[in-house]
Structure formats: structure tokens, C-alpha cells
Amino acid sequence: MSHDESISGAQRAAAFLLSLDKEEAANVLKHLDESVIVEVVEAMGQLDPEMTRHESILDLQREFIRSLARPK
């Protein structure tokens, strides 16, 4: 999976959270605003199964790391 503008931030977050174990995901969720949690949970229910594949998750992680490295 490459960077795709049609994939929302909520879908990216949903795929990432689904790749974590329950405790890790809960730890991330407790730092999010309630409205964001609702959006991410809704995205989980509509997520393309392709996005939960190992390679897709690695692509999401790489993309996130690249975004952190970009100058602001």
C-alpha cells in the first residue's frame, strides 16, 4: 500500500490501532479526544481488510515516520 489520498486519517489510525495488542491500543486511545475516538472506531468497522495486512501496516508506519521527519 502506498500513500493514497483516498485513505482518511481515521482509516489510517484504525488500521494502526488494529495492529496493536489490546493494552497498547487502549493506551493510545486514552490520549485521544472523544470525537476522534468515535471517528476512528467508525473507520474500523468500514476498513478494507487489505489495510490490516502486515505489509500495509508497515507502509503506514513508514509513512508516519517520514511525516515526523519532514520540516515543519
N, C-alpha and C positions, 0 to 999 in steps of 0.2 A: 504494500500500500504506500503510495507516495502522497505528498502533500496534496490534498484535494479540498478546494474551496467549498465544495458542497457538503462537507462534513462539518457539522457545527461544533463549537467548543463544548457544548453539553454532551454531544456524542463522543467526542474525544475523551472527556473526563469520565464518562460512563464506561467506555472500553478499558481505560486505565484502572478504574476502581474495581472492575470485574476481574482484572488480572491479579489483584491483591488478595491476601487472605482476609478473613472477616475482621480480625483485630486491626490490621493495617488500614483497611478501608474505613472502618469506624473511626479511627484516629484522624484520618484525613477529613471525613465528613463533619466531625465535631468542630472543625475550624471554618466551615463554610456557612454563609448566610442561609437562612431557611428557604428563601425563594430560589437560591441556586441549587440547594438540595432537591427541591421539588422538580426543577428543570432537569437535573441530572438523572433522577430516578425515572422520570417520564422517558428520557432518552434511552435508558437501559431497556425499557420494555419495547422500544422500537428499533433497537440496534441491529444492524446487519451482522449475522453470525461471522461473516468474514473479518469483521473488525476485532473479534476476540481471539483470532488465531495468533499464535506465538510471534510470527513474523510481523504481523500488523501491530502488535503491541510494541515490539522492538522499534518499528518505524515511528510510532507515536513518541516513544521515549527519546529517540534520536532527534526528532523534530523539536521536542520540548527543550532538550539540552541546547540545540542550535539557537532557539529563540532566546535563551538566557544569555548566550554568548554575544548576541547582536548588540552593537552600540545603541544606546537609547537616544 
